[in-house]
């Protein structure tokens, strides 16, 4: 008996098909991906201690489109850009201090989030199955929130971390997950899934 949710052709998980492209294409995708992540960082609602941005939308979408390996590499490259001084983090911020402060846990969780969503997308949780794509995006957002909140808890205590670093982001995470799944479905076209 096979698990339908995890049975899918890896070669068709993404409309971009980056896994079958040349190294030059993949490098170009990393550059464009870091630009997309930087732009998503400028869409921000200031909150304390962690702002609401469109970063998790971009992180989960890149994971789903690029696959777990190239997605994690792209997201890690963007974080390195931010650490060395490029204004690519939330609101155009940059510098190592953001990796050591309240937002550090969320930043370090981003490559893991992208890898998780990419891994699921490669196994059929993609635009061809929009409900599963949404579930993958929700799991990615949840992983990011849990890891970020755990980091924050070490700094300000568990109760405050959950109150200020987890609960305010649940609705936004669900909305961004729905938007990312819908975007993935649009990019995938109307191709029917291989299995019901």
C-alpha positions in Angstrom: 0.0 0.0 0.0 1.5 3.4 -1.0 1.0 6.7 0.8 -0.6 8.9 -1.8 0.4 12.1 -0.1 4.0 11.2 -0.5 4.0 9.6 -3.9 4.9 12.0 -6.7 7.3 12.3 -9.5 10.2 14.5 -8.3 10.9 15.7 -11.8 7.5 17.5 -11.9 7.2 18.9 -8.4 7.8 22.5 -9.5 6.9 24.5 -12.6 10.4 25.9 -12.6 12.1 22.5 -12.8 15.3 23.9 -11.4 16.6 20.5 -10.4 17.0 19.7 -14.1 18.5 23.0 -15.2 22.2 23.9 -15.6 24.3 25.3 -12.8 24.1 28.7 -14.4 20.3 28.6 -14.2 20.5 27.5 -10.6 22.9 30.3 -9.7 20.5 32.8 -11.4 17.6 31.4 -9.4 19.5 31.9 -6.2 20.2 35.5 -7.1 16.5 36.1 -8.0 15.4 34.3 -4.9 17.5 36.5 -2.6 16.1 39.5 -4.4 12.5 38.2 -3.8 13.3 37.6 -0.1 14.8 41.1 0.2 11.7 42.7 -1.3 9.4 40.6 0.9 11.4 42.0 3.9 10.3 45.6 3.1 6.6 44.7 3.4 6.5 45.1 7.2 4.1 45.8 10.0 6.2 47.1 13.0 5.6 45.1 16.2 7.7 44.6 19.3 9.8 42.5 19.7 9.4 40.9 16.3 7.9 42.7 13.2 5.4 41.1 10.9 6.8 40.8 7.3 6.1 38.8 4.1 9.4 36.9 4.7 7.7 33.6 5.6 5.5 33.9 2.5 8.7 34.2 0.4 10.6 31.5 2.4 7.9 28.9 2.0 7.3 29.8 -1.7 11.0 29.5 -2.5 11.2 26.2 -0.7 8.2 24.9 -2.7 9.5 26.2 -6.0 13.2 25.4 -5.6 13.1 22.2 -3.6 14.7 21.5 -0.3 18.4 21.8 -1.3 18.3 24.8 -3.6 15.7 26.5 -1.4 17.8 26.2 1.7 20.9 27.4 -0.2 19.0 30.4 -1.5 17.6 31.4 1.9 21.0 30.9 3.6 22.6 33.1 0.9 20.1 35.8 1.7 20.8 35.6 5.4 24.6 35.9 4.7 23.9 39.0 2.6 22.0 40.5 5.6 24.7 39.5 8.0 27.5 41.2 6.0 25.6 44.4 5.6 23.3 44.3 2.7 19.9 45.9 3.6 17.9 42.8 2.9 16.4 42.0 6.3 13.1 43.3 7.8 12.5 46.9 6.9 15.9 47.1 5.1 17.9 46.2 8.2 21.3 44.5 8.1 24.1 43.3 10.4 25.0 40.4 12.6 23.2 42.0 15.6 19.9 40.9 14.2 21.0 37.3 14.4 21.9 37.7 18.1 18.8 39.6 19.2 15.1 38.8 19.4 14.7 38.0 15.7 17.7 35.6 15.6 15.7 32.4 16.1 13.3 33.2 13.3 16.2 34.1 11.0 18.0 30.8 11.7 14.7 29.0 11.2 14.2 30.3 7.7 16.5 27.9 5.8 15.0 25.0 7.8 11.5 26.2 7.0 12.3 26.4 3.3 13.9 23.0 3.3 10.9 21.5 5.1 8.4 23.0 2.6 10.7 22.0 -0.3 11.0 18.4 0.9 7.2 18.2 1.1 6.8 19.8 -2.3 9.1 17.2 -3.8 6.8 14.5 -2.4 3.6 15.9 -3.9 2.6 18.6 -1.4 2.8 21.2 -4.3 0.7 23.3 -6.6 -0.9 20.2 -8.2 -2.5 19.4 -4.8 -3.4 22.8 -3.4 -4.7 21.5 0.0 -1.5 19.6 0.6 0.5 22.7 -0.6 -1.4 24.8 2.0 -0.7 22.2 4.7 3.0 22.3 3.8 3.0 26.1 4.1 1.3 25.9 7.5 3.8 23.4 8.7 6.7 25.6 7.5 5.2 28.7 9.2 4.6 26.7 12.4 8.2 25.4 12.4 9.5 28.9 12.0 7.3 30.2 14.9 8.2 27.4 17.2 12.0 27.8 16.6 11.8 31.6 16.8 9.7 31.5 19.9 12.1 29.0 21.6 15.0 31.4 20.9 13.0 34.3 22.2 12.0 32.4 25.3 15.7 32.1 26.2 15.9 35.9 26.1 12.6 37.1 27.7 11.0 34.0 29.2 8.6 31.4 27.9 5.3 33.2 28.7 6.3 36.6 27.2 7.8 34.8 24.2 4.6 32.9 23.4 2.5 36.1 24.1 4.7 38.4 21.9 6.5 36.0 19.5 4.0 33.3 18.7 0.3 34.2 19.2 0.3 37.4 17.2 1.7 35.6 14.2 -0.8 32.7 13.9 -3.4 34.4 11.8 -0.8 36.1 9.6 0.9 32.7 9.1 -2.4 31.1 8.0 -3.1 33.9 5.6 0.5 33.9 4.2 0.2 30.1 3.9 -3.0 30.4 1.9 -1.5 33.1 -0.3 1.7 31.0 -1.0 -0.4 27.9 -1.8 -2.6 29.9 -4.2 0.5 31.4 -5.8 2.0 28.0 -6.2 -1.2 26.7 -7.8 -1.3 29.6 -10.2 2.3 29.0 -11.2 1.7 25.3 -11.6 -1.2 25.9 -14.0 -4.2 23.5 -14.3 -2.1 20.3 -14.6 -4.0 17.5 -12.9 -2.2 15.5 -10.2 -0.9 12.0 -11.1 -2.9 10.5 -8.3 -6.4 11.3 -7.0 
